[in-house]
Amino acid sequence: MLKFHINLTIGITMSFETLGVMKPLLSAIKELGYKNPTMIQTRAIPLVLAKEDIFATAQTGTGKTAAFGLPMLQRLRNTTADKNRALRGVILSPTRELALQIYEDLLSYSKNLKLNIAILVGGKDIEYQQRILREGVDIVIATPGRLIEHHAKGLNLSSVEIFVLDEADRMLDMGFVKEIRATHPLLPKKHQTLLFSATYSDKVRKLSKLILRSPQFIETAKKNTTVDTINQIAYLVDTDRKAALCAYIIGSRNFRQVLVFTKTKKSADELAIELKKDGLKCGIIHGDKTQANRTRTLAQFKAGDFKVLVATDIASRGLDIEHLPFVINYELPGIPEDYVHRVGRTGRAGREGEAISLIDIYEKYDIREIEKLIGQKIEQDVVEGFEPDPKIRRKDIDEVKMKSEHKKPTSKKERKYNKNTSTVPKTKKQMKVTKKKRKTTKRD
């Protein structure tokens, strides 16, 4: 049963020290520029230190990594610091990019501690990761599939004290429920589980019932909402003019750094080519790129080597780019919840940001589902010179497909059935048999 945790700190300025964070960690985060804890950090840190299971939902960009990372490091700080040390902390992440971001953050937080932290993700040499594990590791950050692979090769999870699922909703969307279910029985019966999710869904709730014990529930904002500091707007445009409008917006407004999301890898490749033709230097990341290539491209984007990064939803989690001011949805995501994660790349840590969506005639109805999810209306407008052609209509094949998706599965015969009568409609097989008997009777 979920317990609702309410933090009554109105008018009181909290600090990391008053939350119980130890001095070595305070010194490290001070160097990183951390001043006052965010709402999710204020509520989660004391509970993690108290060894409570928690189910936390918080908007993207509100500091979830520090909310579980700081108290986790504090609780596991006492280590044998040798090859015989037991693995005592596991953090699961849906993507390699997010795992890498968490790994880098934890290394920064733990610079004054003797903890050994490793990252286990696909796309990297598993034998090299095995050698690191043999040297003794306290905490691992892993993707679900790679963790199962390492367990099959001998990784012992029986001493894990803290188990964290970050971006649990995304893990479920990506189909990792089997891996999570397979991992949970490998952990000791007595361990602490921390479940963090940016959105709230039935899938996440069902998972929480499976892996959490008497959890404290933390909700720092309304379910599935976007950060208030993000200005959201959608521009109507014809499909074949999207690339030109995207280039025009970036160039005319002199965006110094912008993340552009596409729905597919093909769209990402095609858009990058068009933007380069317009003189915009850009990078691209998606699932067909190697891990090394994606890591290098992200580093170059953060360093300012180019100002446009085109990406699929693989980058909507785990990208923490300081002061990223703009996000453009070149195409709306297939899953409305992914919109929350996309726009969450800007407006992080209380900063202002702008999220722009380019919607064509096929998407102007899809955006209603997003508005319904986030509970707010997204302003729609047009850019002068890029007004949609009013003569363009959706193709008939798409209209038929759209209608068929909402058609009820019941047949006409079932709909005609009157529940107040005792006569049950006959099946096709019964009708054939009856028909055959009638013919026989007629001949006789």
N, C-alpha and C positions, 0 to 999 in steps of 0.2 A: 504493500500500500504506500502511495506517495505521500510524503509529508511536505507541506508548503512552508518554505522558509521565507520569512518577511524580515527585511532589514530596516529598522526604524532609526535612520541616521539623518533625518531631515535637519538641516541647519548645522550639522557637525561635519567638519572637514576631516576625513579619515586620512591616515598615512599608512605606508607599508609597515612601518615600525609598530603602530598600534594594532595592526592585524596579526602581529606575532612573527613577522619575517625576521630571520636571524641576521646578524651584522655582516657576515661574509657575502650574503646575497644582497643585502641593502647597498653595500659598497659597489657591487657589480652593476646593479641596475641604475645606480646614481650616475655612473660613468656612461650608461646608455641613454641618459636623459629622462629616465622615469621620475616623475615628481609625485603626483597623487594617483592612487589606484582608481581604475574604472569601476563601474557598478558591478560587473560580473566578477572582477577581482575582489572587490570588497565583500561580496557575498560568498564566493567560493573558497577563498584561501583559508578562513577559519574552520570551515567544514572539512576540508581536505586534511588539515592538520589534526582535526579531531577524529580522523579515521572513519568518517561517514561516507557511505555510498551517495553519489549525487547524480541527478539528471538535470542538466543545465541547458537551457535554450537561450541563445543570445545572438544578436545581430552580428553579421560579419564585420570585422574591423573593430571590435570592442575589447580586444585583448584577452581572448580565451587561452592562448598559449601560456601566458604568464599566470593566468588564473589557476591552471593545474600544474604548470611547470615549476613555479617557485616553491609551493608547499611540498611537491613531490621530491624535489632535490633536497629540501630540508629534512624530510622524513627519512630519506635514504642516505644521508650524508656519512653515516658511520659505516665504513667499508674496510675490508681486510687489505685492499689495495695489492692483491697478488693474483696469480693465475688461478687460484682455487676459489676465488670469490664467486658467489652465486648470483645469477641473474635475478634481480629483485624488482625491476620495473619494466613494463612493456607498454608502448604507445602505438596504437594502430592508426594509420592514416590511409585515406582512399587513394591518393596519388603520390607519385614520386616527388613532384614539386612541393607539395605540402609537407611531406616527410622531411625533405631537405631543409625547408624553412624552419620546422620545429627543431631539427637537429642543430642548426646554426644558432637559434635562439637559446637552446639549453646549454650549448657550449659557452655562450656569452654569459649566461646567468651563473654557471658553475665554475668560472675561472679561478675562484678562490677555494674550491673544494677539490678533493682527490678522487672524485667519481670518474669512472670510465664510461663513456657513452658511445654507442655505435649506431649506424644506420644500415638497415637491411632492405633494399629495394630491388626490383627487377631491372634488367638492363645493365647490371653490374656483374662482375665476375663473382660467382657464388663461392668459389674456392678461396678467393682473397678475403671474402667476408668470413669464411670459416676460420681462417688463420687469425683474424681479429678476435673472434669469439674465443678461440683457444687461449688467447693472452689474458682473458678475464674481463668481463663486462658487467657493469651494474645496471645499466638501462639501455634498452634498444628501442629505436623508432623504426617501424616496419610497415610495409604494405601487407595486407592479409595473406595474399598468395605466397609471398616470399617467406613469411614467418612459418607457414605450414611446411614449405620446402626445407627450411633449416631444421624444423622439428623432426622431419623424416630422416635427416642426416645426424641426429643426435642432440639437438638443442634441448636442454632441460628447462621446463617451465614450472617445475614443482615448487620452486622457492619464491615465486613472484608474489610480492606484497601489494603492489599497485598496478592495476590494469586500466588503461585509458583508451577510450574510443573517441577520436576527434573527428568531427564532421561525419557523425554516424549516419545522417540522412543520405549523404552522398555515397557512402559505402554501400548502403542498401540499394540506391538507385543504380549503382554500377554492378550489382549482382553478387556482392561479397557475403551474402547472408550465410551461405554454406560454410565458408571459411571461418566466419565469426562463431558459428555454432560448433565447428570442429575444434576451435581454439579454446573455448570456454571450459570444456571438461578436462583439459590438460593442466589447468591452473589448480592450485590448492583450494580446498573448500573455504578456508578462511583467507580472504584477500579483499582489498578495497577496489571497487570499480567506479570509474568516473566516466560518465557518458555526456559528451558535449555535442550539440547539434545546432546548426544555424536556423533550421526550420523544424516545424512540429508536424508530424504526420502519423497516420495509423500504423505504418510499418515501424517507425521509431518507437512508438508506444508499446507495440507488441514485443520488440526486442528488449526494451527496458524491463518488462515483466520477466523475461527469461534470464537476464544476467545481473539484475540489481536486487539487493536485499534491503528492505525498509529504507529506500533512498530519500534524501532530501531533494525537493524539487525547487529549482531556481529558475525564475523567468524574469529577465530584466527588461523585456519589452513585449508588446503584443505579438502574438504568434505570426511568423512569416512576414514581418514588416521590414522596411528598409530604413536606413539611418536618416534622421530628420535633416541633417546637414547636406544631404544630396539633393540637388535640383534636378528633377526628371522632366524630360520633354521628348515628344515623338514627332518626327517630320514625315509627312506623307509624300511619297515619291514613286514614280513608276519603277518597276523591277530593273529594266535595262539602263536606268540612269542612277542607280544606287551608288555605283563606284565613283561616278563623276561628282555626285553630291558629297560623298564621304571625303574625297580629295579637296573639294571646294571648302567645306567646313574647316578641315584641318589647316589648309593654307591661308584662307581669308582671315581666320581668327588667330592665326599664328600660335597654334597649340604647341607648347614646348615638349609635352610628353602625353601620349594618348595610347590607350589599350583598346584595340578594335576586335570585337568578337564576331565570329561567323558560326554557322550551324554545322557545316561540314568541312572536311579537310580539302575537298576540291574547291569549295568557295574561298577558303583561306588562300590557297595557292593562286587562284585567279585574281583575287582582290590585290594581293601583294604585287602581282605583275602590273596591274592597272595603276596602282599608287606610284610605283617606280617610274612608269611612263610619264606621270605628272610631276616628276622630280622630287618625290618624297622618299627618302631613304627609310627603309623599314626592315624589321626582322619578322620571322614567322616561326611559330611553334605549334605542332600538333602531333598526333599519335604516330605518324610515319617517320618523324624525326627521331634520331637516336638520342639517348639520354644525355650523352656528352654534348651533342649539338644544342639540345634544349637548354641545358645548364649554361653553356657559353652564351647563347642568345639572350637569356635572361640577364646575365651579368653585364653584357654590353648595353642592354636597354636601361638597366639601373644606373650604369655609368654615364649614360647620355650619349653613347656613340651614335645612336639614331633615335628619333623621337616617336616613331610609330611601331607598335608591336601588334601584329595580326595573329590571333590565336583562336583555337576552338575551345570548347568548355573545359578541356583538360587543364587550362590555366585559371579557371574561375575559382579554384581552391588553392590556397597555399601561396599565392602571390602577395607579398607584403612589400610594396614599393612606397617608400616614404614620399609623402606629398604628391602622390599621383593625382592630378587634377581632373582628368577626363577619361570617360569610358564611352565607347560608341558600340551600340548593338547594330552591326551591319545587317544581321538577321536575328529575329527573335528566337530564343531557345525552344527546343521541342518540349521541354518540361518547364512549366511556369516557375517552379521553385528555383530553377537555375538562374532566372532573372535576378533573384535576390542576391545570389552569390556573385554574379557578374558585376552588378552595380556596386557591390560591397568592396570592390577593389579600390574605389575612390571614397573620399569622405571618411577615412579611417582615423581612429583615435580623436574624434571630435572635430576634425578638420572639414572644411567645405569641399564639395566636389560636384561635378556635373555628369549626368548620365543621359546620353542622347541615343534614341532609337530611330532607325530608318525603317519605316513600314510601308509596304506596298499594298495593293488591293487584296492580296492573299493573307496579309497579316493584320490588317486593321480590325479584324474581328477577333484574332488571336489575342490581341493586347487586352481585350476585355477580361480574359481568364487571369491575366497577370494582375490587372486592377482589382479583380475580385479577391485574389490571393493576398495582396499587400494591403487591401483595405483603403485604397486611395485612388483618385482619378489622376491619370497622367495627361498633362496638357498636350494637345495635338495642334500642329501648325504646318505651314508650308514655307519653303525658302523661295524667294523671288527668283524666277528663271528656271525653277525645277518643279513647277506646279504639275500635279498628276494630270494625265490626259483623261477627261471625263468620258471619252468614247470607249475606253478600255474596260472590258468586263471580264469577270472570271470565266474560264473555259467551262463548257458544259460537263466535260468529264470530271472536272474537279468538284462541280456542284453536285453531280450524281454521287461521287465518292463521299462528299460531306454529308449528304442526306442519308446514305446507306449506313454510315457510322452511327447515326442516331436512330436507325430503324429498330423497332422492337423485334426480338428473336421469335416471338410467337407467330404461328401460321394463321392464315385466314380462317381455316376450319376451326382452330382452337378459339379464335376470337368470336366466332359465331355461336359457340357452345353456350347454351343457357343453363346456368347452374341451378335454376329453379325447376328444370325438367329432369326426369329420370333417364332420358335417352342420352346415351353417350355416343359421340360421333364415331363412326367406323373408320378403321384404318384402311389404307389402300389395298392391303392384302385381303382383308375381310370383304371389301367391296368386290374384288376380283372373284373370290370364292362364291359370293352371293350371285354374281352375274352369271357364272358358269352353271350354277344350279338352276337358275331361271330358264336358261337355254335348253337344258336337259328336260325340264318339265314341259316346255313348249313342244319339243319334238315328240315326247310321249303322247 
